[in-house]
Amino acid sequence: LIEDLKELEILEAFAESSGKYAVVNAVIEDFTEIALLLLEHNFPLLENPSNNIRTALHQVIMNENEVLTKVLLEKGASVNTPDKKGETAVHAVAALRNPRIFELVMQHQPDLFATNSDGLCTLLSILKKPFVKWKFDMLLKWGINLDVKIQYPKLSTDKVGEFSKITLFEAALREDNIQAAKMILQA
């Protein structure tokens, strides 16, 4: 009972200082236990528009916090909600070397063709380095069409924001990712 009272006092103090964005603030501060307790006590998962650039889901992914990633997804965080740069959870998870978090995100039907504010799609983020075989295997597992064309910045233009549609193989080559290009050809 004493533990429960202390827990409740901590939650109330944190919630009072953070207002309606208590869960997101706990996530951003990397207070895993507090975030879990707030969610357990049905505090809402509201994104703070004046807060950091990232959403709560982006932040836990970048912290490689598998537990909170899973809980936020279970509580309804969308893998397709963009942050202030227009990046989705797939953009965030693409840079990681954590297959468990990558799979958690992929299980929630991400839009692999969503573009960020620079016009780069999530699938291109996955092709960028560091690219590892398990990422490619997971894309195949989730049924990605390797013949699909994605949006890619035009090479011979001085106009920012001009794009052309190219294949994943061409994108891998342009990204100087020979490993990914070989895997695409061999699949």
N, C-alpha and C positions, 0 to 999 in steps of 0.2 A: 504494500500500500504506500509506503514511504517512497519507494522507487517511482511508483505511478504519479505521486504528487510532485516529485522533483521533475519528472518528465513533462508533466502538464505545465508546471511553472516555466520551464525552458521554452516550451512551445508557445505559451502565451506571451512571453517576453519577446521572442523572435517575431511572432505574428504581429505584435503591437508595433515593433520597430519597422517592420517591412510592409505593413498594411496588407492589401489584398494580393500582393505579389510575393507573399512569404515563400511559397514553394520555389518559384523561379529564383528568388534571391538566395535561398539555401543552396540551390543547385549551382548557381554562379560562384558562390563562395566555397563550393566543394564541401559543404556540410552534409554528407550523405545521410548520416543518422537522423539529422533534423529534417531533411527533405522527406525521408521515408516515414518518419513519425507524422509529419504534417499531412502527407498523402493518406496515411492510415487513418487519420482523424478527419478525413474528407475535406481538407482545405483545397480550394480550387486551384487547378493548374492554369493560371492566367499568365499570358505573356505580357511583360511590361514594355510598352512601346517606347518609353523614354530610356529604357535600360540599355544594357550592352548591345552590341551588334547581333549577337547570336540568340537563338531561341534556347529554351531549357534543354530540349532534345539535342540540339547541336552541341551545347556545352558538355553534357554528360558523355556524348560520343567522343568529343575531343579530349576529355579527361580519361577516356577509355574505361568508364565506369559501367561495367556490364550490368550490374544489379539495377542501378537507376535507369539505364537505358530500357531494360525490360519492364520495369515498373511504370515508367512514363508512357511507354507504348501501350501497356495494359490499361492505363488510365485515360487513354485516348489521344495522346500526343500524335500528331500526324507527321509521317515521314516526308510529306509533300509541302509542309508549311515552310515558306522561304524565310530566311533571315533578312536583315536589312540590305544585304548584298545580293539578294535574290537566290541564294544557295539553299538547297534542300538538305535533308539529312544524308542523302547519298553523296553530295559534294563533300560533306564532313567525313563520312566513313571511308571514302575512297583513299584518303591519305594514310589511313591506319594499316597496321599489320595484324589486326585482330579479327580472325575469321568468325568468331562467335558474335561479335557486335555487327559485323557486316551481314551475317545471316539473319540476325534479329531484325535489322532494317529491311532486308529483302523480303522477309515474310509478311511485311505490311504493305505490299504492292506499291513500291515507289514508282514515280514517274521518271523513267530513265532518260526521257527526252526533255525534261524541264530545263530551262535555261536560266543562268544567273544574269546579273545586271550587265555583264560583259558579253552576253550572248552565247556563253559556252554551256553545252548540255552536260547533264550528270554522267552520261555514258562516257564522254570524253574524259571527265575527271577520273574515272576508273582506269582508263587506258594510260593515264600519265604515270610516271614513276613516282613512288615505288610500285611496280606492278609485279605481282606474284601469281604463280600458277593457280593457287586456290581461288583467287578472285575470278579468273577466267573460268575455272570449273564451276564456280557458283553461278556465274552468268549463264552458262550452258544449262545447268540444273534448273534455273528459273525460266528457261526457254527463250533466251534472247536470240533473235534472228541475226546471224552474222553478216548477212547481205544487206542489212539496213543501212541507210545513208543518214549521216548526222550533220548537224550544222557545224561548220568550221570556219574560222576567220580566213578571208581570202589572203593569199600570199603576196600577190602583186598589186597592191593598192595602197594609196596613202590615205584613203578614207577609213576612219575608224568606224567599226560597226558593220562593215560589209562582210557577208558570209557566203560560202558556197556549200553545197551538199556533197559530202564525200563518204566513201565506205569506211567501215571500222579499220580495215587493213590499211587504207591510205592514211587515216588519222594516226594509226600506230606508227607508220613510217615517218610522218611529219613530226611526230612527237619524239622521234629518234628512239623508239622503243622496239627494237628488233625482236626481243623476246615475245612481246605481245603479237607482233606481225607474224612471226613463225607459228604461234599457237593458232591464230586465226586461219592461216593457210592449211594447217594440218587437221583442223577440225572438220 
